[in-house]
Amino acid sequence: MTQTQPRSRTFTWSDPTINAASLGRRSGLELLTAMIAGELPPPPVMHLIDMSRMTAEQGRVVVEMEVQEFHYNPLGSVHGGVLSTLLDTAAGCSVHSTLPAGVGYTSLDLNVKFLRPATIDSGVLRCEGSVLQRGRRTALAEAKVLDGAGRLIAHATSTCLLFDLEPPVA
């Protein structure tokens, strides 16, 4: 990768406390659906790495990202941390989509396998997350990143801890 001119990037994001105020008042699927519909802003991380389209249904989430130069590592391919962020987002949000109002989650682990490099030539990356098993206190989810040709780029499993949220302040 030869850089012939300086590159720059500017981005903005919405106040993340707007979504936080909805926690506990809406189910996870309702919150995700409101973000997708534009009723609530997406979280800042989606702007940071320029994730785009998202779809959500009970137990399944898909998020997309067009590969850009600012995603690259020194070897000229998408940095593993960017791919891991996509995988964590899809796996975590798939768990979130199953939660009733008043229940939150956090990732306990993320186990990632990188299978092939992604570059600008890979096209739009599609990350699909789905819940494998959900219990009272933990959930197991998986996510996979596919390139524009449908080839598997990376795969992850994630365990999430489920917990009761504090009641919303009136």
Salt bridges, closest charged atoms under 4 A:
GLU64 OE1 - ARG53 NE 2.55
GLU64 OE2 - ARG126 NH1 3.53
GLU69 OE1 - ARG7 NE 2.70
GLU128 OE1 - ARG60 NH2 3.90
GLU128 OE2 - ARG126 NE 2.83
GLU142 OE1 - HIS155 NE2 2.96
ASP147 OD2 - ARG151 NE 2.70
